[in-house]
């Protein structure tokens, strides 16, 4: 009996690495006769709370029914386990425990595979609210041995992702890392050995290399715990060979994550000479946008991400790749530093063909900062952002603006990765004034 109870506690506590956190989802109340079973039922509730709240709070009604049915089934198995523990039926305890473990695994697979439409965000917060505290920890990086192994939340580990292993914060949480006056965000989807190394943050090579020289192990760093993201979200650059079936090679370091109303720039090389290239974009609301260009060899597409959620991009019928557009309010609580950024005396705005039959306007600033532009036109304000150039949709201007000026204010902030949400300096104004369309 004791052996089975120890095994039950070990699997459910250590396999899922449960931590203390405020409950948001309450399982149906059950009065158990065994305190051990009662505590494991509570820990199962915390498993859902800590790791899958984003999915459960956004379920469609049909998925909600399936979820509740699975929960009811697991609850019944816990009741059966409790009865067998109280009756000291050792053999049935073992059978029921295995049944519970399998049902929990089935529930997790279900939650990881369903799709949600939006990323829940922290309400009533300001984008530039300063973090109230930062914590000193030790920064290390994973060994190559872990490549493509499963993490604690059942993600697949790879050094090409921006991810981390950390004890004592919820899985699927974004965390801001600071070292040497530089900062970036990583997704916590794994745990180190928390009994041996409770005070380290293990980073992938991709993340660590932006912050410090490798092979100088265990550097002191700060971290700030931020917000939760999709459990199946991977922060990464788009693999440069992902669209090889369309004979297209990507420029390195194109982000897969953007902020709302940010411009996505995709730079590529085609392996054939002179071809019609189509970039197909499926928006979170299901709209299909096709940008077409006749190209010789090198080319680029730009597109304004006007919806929050998951986009899919593909070229000429190739496999689709996920692109995430995140809420900027999700980044409240980050730590910032003050840093001077040179001002621009003039700004060039040009009319630009985004694809055949699709036009827009482009603000040109050839810096790798993250820039936020506020346009005031006919008593309305529009906010857009970008790294390098920014695309403005043609439809915000209600008339031909070839000879009309509008007010433009641009704030700029530093990022070391090319991901806009990694900005870490307080935004400063680099341009403010009236501009027109450049020839």
C-alpha positions in Angstrom: 0.0 0.0 0.0 2.7 2.5 1.0 4.7 1.7 -2.1 1.7 2.6 -4.4 0.9 5.8 -2.5 4.5 6.9 -2.7 4.5 6.2 -6.5 1.3 8.1 -7.0 2.7 11.1 -5.2 6.0 10.9 -7.0 4.5 10.7 -10.5 1.9 13.4 -10.2 4.1 15.8 -8.3 7.5 15.4 -10.0 6.4 14.5 -13.5 4.4 17.6 -13.8 6.5 19.8 -11.5 3.7 21.5 -9.7 4.2 24.8 -7.9 2.3 27.1 -5.7 0.1 29.6 -7.7 -3.4 31.2 -7.3 -6.2 28.9 -8.6 -8.4 30.2 -11.4 -10.0 26.9 -12.4 -11.8 24.9 -9.6 -12.4 21.2 -10.1 -15.7 19.8 -8.8 -15.4 19.5 -5.0 -14.9 16.0 -3.6 -14.6 14.8 0.0 -11.9 12.2 0.1 -11.3 9.8 2.9 -7.5 9.6 2.2 -5.5 12.8 2.7 -2.9 11.6 0.2 -5.5 11.2 -2.6 -7.0 14.6 -1.6 -3.7 16.3 -1.9 -3.0 14.7 -5.3 -6.4 15.8 -6.5 -5.5 19.4 -5.5 -2.2 19.1 -7.3 -3.9 18.0 -10.4 -6.0 21.2 -10.2 -2.8 23.1 -9.9 -1.4 21.3 -13.0 -4.3 22.8 -15.0 -4.0 26.2 -13.4 -0.3 26.6 -13.9 0.1 25.2 -17.4 -3.1 25.2 -19.4 -5.2 28.2 -18.2 -4.8 30.0 -21.6 -6.4 27.1 -23.5 -9.2 26.4 -21.0 -10.3 30.0 -20.7 -10.6 30.2 -24.5 -12.3 26.9 -25.4 -15.0 26.8 -28.0 -18.3 25.5 -26.7 -17.8 22.1 -28.4 -14.3 21.8 -26.9 -15.6 22.9 -23.5 -18.0 19.9 -23.5 -15.2 17.5 -24.4 -13.0 19.1 -21.7 -15.7 18.8 -19.0 -16.3 15.1 -19.9 -12.6 14.3 -19.5 -12.5 16.2 -16.2 -15.6 14.3 -14.9 -14.0 11.0 -15.9 -10.8 11.8 -14.1 -12.7 13.0 -11.0 -14.6 9.6 -11.0 -11.3 7.8 -11.1 -9.9 9.8 -8.2 -13.1 8.8 -6.2 -12.5 5.1 -7.1 -8.8 5.4 -6.1 -9.9 6.9 -2.8 -12.3 4.1 -2.1 -9.6 1.5 -2.8 -7.1 3.3 -0.7 -9.5 3.4 2.3 -10.4 -0.3 1.8 -6.7 -1.1 1.5 -7.2 -2.9 -1.8 -3.6 -2.8 -3.0 -4.1 -4.4 -6.4 -6.9 -2.0 -7.3 -4.9 1.0 -6.1 -2.3 0.1 -8.7 -4.8 -0.4 -11.5 -6.7 2.8 -10.7 -3.5 4.9 -10.4 -2.4 3.7 -13.9 -5.8 4.6 -15.2 -5.6 8.2 -13.7 -2.1 8.7 -15.2 -3.3 7.7 -18.7 -6.4 9.9 -18.5 -4.3 12.9 -17.4 -1.9 12.3 -20.3 -4.9 12.1 -22.7 -6.3 15.4 -21.2 -2.9 17.1 -21.7 -2.6 15.9 -25.3 -6.2 17.2 -25.9 -5.4 20.6 -24.5 -2.1 20.9 -26.4 -3.8 20.0 -29.8 -6.8 22.3 -29.7 -6.6 25.8 -31.1 -7.6 29.1 -29.5 -8.3 32.3 -31.2 -6.5 34.8 -29.0 -3.9 35.1 -26.3 -5.3 36.1 -22.9 -3.6 39.3 -21.6 -3.2 41.0 -18.3 -6.1 43.6 -18.0 -5.8 47.3 -17.2 -2.0 47.6 -17.5 0.2 50.1 -19.3 2.8 49.0 -21.8 5.7 50.9 -20.2 4.9 50.2 -16.6 8.2 49.4 -14.8 8.8 46.1 -13.1 8.5 46.4 -9.4 11.4 44.0 -8.7 14.0 41.9 -10.4 15.7 38.8 -9.0 19.4 37.8 -9.2 19.9 34.3 -10.6 22.7 32.4 -12.4 22.6 32.0 -16.2 23.7 28.8 -17.9 22.9 27.0 -21.1 21.7 23.5 -22.2 24.0 20.8 -23.4 23.6 19.6 -27.0 22.4 16.3 -25.6 18.9 17.6 -25.0 18.2 18.5 -28.6 14.6 17.4 -29.6 14.0 15.8 -26.2 10.7 16.6 -24.4 10.6 19.5 -21.9 8.6 19.5 -18.7 5.5 20.9 -20.4 5.9 18.4 -23.3 7.3 20.9 -25.8 10.2 19.7 -28.0 13.5 21.3 -27.0 15.7 22.8 -29.6 18.7 25.2 -29.4 17.1 27.3 -32.2 14.3 28.4 -29.8 14.3 31.2 -27.3 13.4 29.1 -24.2 14.6 28.4 -20.7 14.4 26.0 -17.8 13.6 27.6 -14.4 12.3 26.4 -11.1 9.5 27.9 -9.1 7.5 29.8 -11.8 4.6 28.6 -13.9 5.5 26.7 -17.1 4.5 28.5 -20.4 5.4 31.8 -18.8 7.5 34.5 -20.5 10.5 35.8 -18.6 12.7 38.8 -19.2 16.5 38.1 -18.7 19.0 40.9 -18.0 22.8 40.7 -18.2 25.4 43.3 -19.0 22.8 46.0 -19.9 21.1 43.8 -22.4 17.7 42.1 -22.2 15.6 39.5 -24.0 12.5 37.4 -23.4 12.4 33.6 -23.2 9.6 31.1 -22.7 9.9 29.0 -19.6 8.9 25.5 -20.7 11.3 23.3 -18.7 12.8 22.7 -15.3 16.5 22.1 -14.4 17.2 19.6 -11.6 15.6 21.8 -8.9 17.1 19.9 -5.9 20.7 20.3 -7.2 20.4 23.6 -9.1 17.5 25.6 -7.7 19.1 29.0 -8.5 19.9 28.7 -12.2 18.2 29.6 -15.5 19.2 27.2 -18.4 18.9 29.0 -21.8 19.1 27.6 -25.3 22.3 28.6 -27.2 20.2 30.9 -29.4 19.1 33.0 -26.4 22.4 32.8 -24.4 24.5 33.9 -27.3 22.7 37.2 -27.5 23.5 38.0 -23.9 27.0 36.5 -23.2 30.0 34.7 -24.6 29.5 30.9 -24.4 31.8 28.6 -22.4 32.0 31.1 -19.5 29.5 29.2 -17.4 27.2 30.5 -14.6 26.9 34.2 -15.1 25.0 36.4 -12.7 21.8 37.7 -14.3 18.5 39.4 -13.4 15.1 38.0 -14.3 11.6 39.4 -14.3 8.6 37.1 -14.5 6.0 38.3 -17.0 3.0 36.7 -18.6 1.7 33.4 -19.9 1.6 32.4 -23.5 0.2 29.6 -25.6 1.5 26.3 -24.3 2.5 25.3 -27.9 4.2 28.7 -28.7 7.8 28.5 -29.7 9.7 31.8 -29.9 12.1 31.4 -32.8 13.3 32.8 -36.1 11.6 31.4 -39.2 13.9 28.5 -40.4 15.7 29.7 -43.5 15.0 26.4 -45.3 11.4 26.0 -44.3 10.0 26.8 -47.8 12.5 24.8 -49.8 9.7 23.0 -51.7 8.9 26.4 -53.2 12.6 26.8 -54.1 12.9 29.7 -51.7 15.6 30.4 -49.1 15.0 32.9 -46.3 17.2 35.6 -44.9 18.4 34.7 -41.4 16.7 36.0 -38.3 13.1 36.7 -39.5 11.0 36.7 -36.3 8.0 34.5 -35.9 6.4 36.9 -33.3 5.1 40.5 -33.7 3.1 43.1 -31.9 -0.3 44.3 -33.0 -0.1 46.7 -36.0 3.5 45.9 -36.6 5.0 45.5 -40.0 6.3 42.0 -40.9 9.2 42.1 -43.4 10.1 38.9 -45.2 13.3 38.9 -47.2 14.2 35.9 -49.4 16.2 34.5 -52.3 14.7 32.3 -55.0 16.8 29.5 -56.4 15.4 29.9 -59.9 15.9 32.9 -62.2 12.9 35.1 -62.7 9.7 33.7 -61.4 6.2 34.8 -60.2 6.3 34.5 -56.4 3.2 34.5 -54.2 3.2 35.0 -50.5 -0.1 33.6 -49.1 -1.1 34.9 -45.6 -4.0 33.5 -43.7 -5.1 35.9 -40.9 -6.5 34.9 -37.5 -10.0 35.7 -38.7 -9.5 33.4 -41.7 -9.0 35.9 -44.5 -6.6 34.9 -47.3 -4.2 37.6 -48.5 -2.1 36.8 -51.6 0.8 39.1 -52.3 2.3 38.5 -55.8 5.5 39.8 -57.3 7.6 39.1 -60.4 11.1 38.7 -59.2 14.6 38.1 -60.6 16.5 36.7 -57.7 16.2 38.6 -54.5 12.9 40.1 -53.2 11.0 41.1 -50.1 7.4 41.3 -48.9 6.0 43.5 -46.2 2.7 43.2 -44.6 0.9 45.0 -41.7 -0.3 42.6 -39.0 -3.7 44.1 -38.2 -5.1 41.2 -36.2 -4.1 39.6 -33.0 -3.6 35.9 -32.9 -2.0 33.3 -35.2 -1.3 34.0 -38.9 -0.1 31.3 -41.3 2.3 32.1 -44.2 3.3 30.0 -47.2 4.9 30.5 -50.6 3.6 29.1 -53.9 1.6 26.2 -52.2 4.4 25.2 -49.7 3.9 24.2 -46.1 2.4 26.8 -43.8 4.3 28.4 -41.0 2.8 30.0 -37.8 3.3 33.6 -37.2 2.2 35.1 -33.8 0.8 38.6 -33.2 0.8 39.3 -29.5 -0.9 41.9 -27.3 1.5 44.7 -26.4 -0.2 45.0 -23.0 1.1 41.6 -22.3 4.5 43.1 -21.7 3.6 45.3 -18.8 6.0 44.7 -15.9 9.1 44.6 -17.9 12.2 46.3 -16.7 13.6 49.2 -18.8 16.7 51.3 -18.8 17.2 54.8 -20.2 19.4 55.2 -23.2 19.9 58.0 -25.7 18.9 57.3 -29.4 19.8 59.9 -32.1 17.0 62.0 -33.5 16.0 62.1 -37.2 15.6 65.6 -38.7 13.8 64.3 -41.8 11.6 61.2 -42.5 11.0 59.8 -45.9 7.4 58.4 -46.6 7.0 56.7 -50.0 4.1 55.0 -51.8 4.9 51.3 -52.1 3.5 48.3 -54.0 3.2 45.5 -51.5 2.1 43.1 -54.2 0.1 43.1 -57.4 -3.0 45.3 -56.9 -2.1 46.0 -53.2 -0.5 49.3 -52.3 0.5 51.0 -49.1 2.9 53.6 -47.8 6.3 53.0 -46.3 8.1 55.0 -43.6 11.8 54.5 -44.1 14.2 54.3 -41.2 17.2 52.0 -41.7 17.9 51.2 -38.1 17.4 48.0 -36.3 15.5 49.6 -33.4 11.9 49.0 -32.6 10.0 52.1 -33.6 6.4 53.2 -32.8 4.7 55.7 -35.0 1.6 57.8 -34.2 -0.1 59.3 -37.3 -2.6 62.1 -36.9 -4.7 62.5 -40.0 -8.1 64.3 -40.2 -8.5 64.4 -36.4 -7.8 60.7 -36.0 -4.8 58.9 -34.5 -3.3 55.7 -35.9 -0.5 53.8 -34.2 1.8 51.5 -36.1 5.2 49.9 -35.3 8.1 48.2 -37.0 11.8 47.2 -37.0 13.5 48.9 -39.9 10.8 50.1 -42.4 7.1 50.4 -41.5 4.1 49.8 -43.7 1.0 52.0 -43.5 -2.1 50.6 -45.1 -3.5 52.7 -48.0 -7.0 52.6 -46.6 -6.4 54.9 -43.6 -6.1 57.9 -46.0 -9.5 58.8 -47.3 -8.2 60.7 -50.3 -5.1 61.1 -52.5 -2.5 62.4 -50.2 0.2 63.1 -52.8 0.1 66.8 -52.0 -1.2 66.6 -48.4 0.9 66.6 -45.2 0.0 64.8 -42.0 1.4 64.8 -38.5 3.9 62.0 -37.6 5.5 61.2 -34.2 8.0 58.4 -33.9 9.4 56.9 -30.7 12.3 54.4 -30.8 13.6 51.8 -28.4 16.4 49.2 -28.5 16.1 45.4 -29.1 19.1 43.1 -29.6 17.2 40.2 -31.3 15.0 41.7 -34.0 11.9 40.7 -32.0 9.9 43.8 -31.2 8.7 42.5 -27.8 12.4 42.3 -26.7 12.7 46.1 -26.5 14.3 47.1 -23.2 15.1 50.8 -23.3 12.5 53.5 -22.4 11.0 54.7 -25.8 12.2 58.2 -26.7 11.0 60.5 -29.4 13.2 60.6 -32.5 10.9 62.6 -34.8 7.9 64.8 -34.5 6.5 67.0 -37.3 4.4 67.2 -40.4 5.4 65.1 -43.4 4.2 64.4 -46.9 4.7 61.7 -49.5 8.3 61.7 -50.9 8.9 61.5 -54.7 
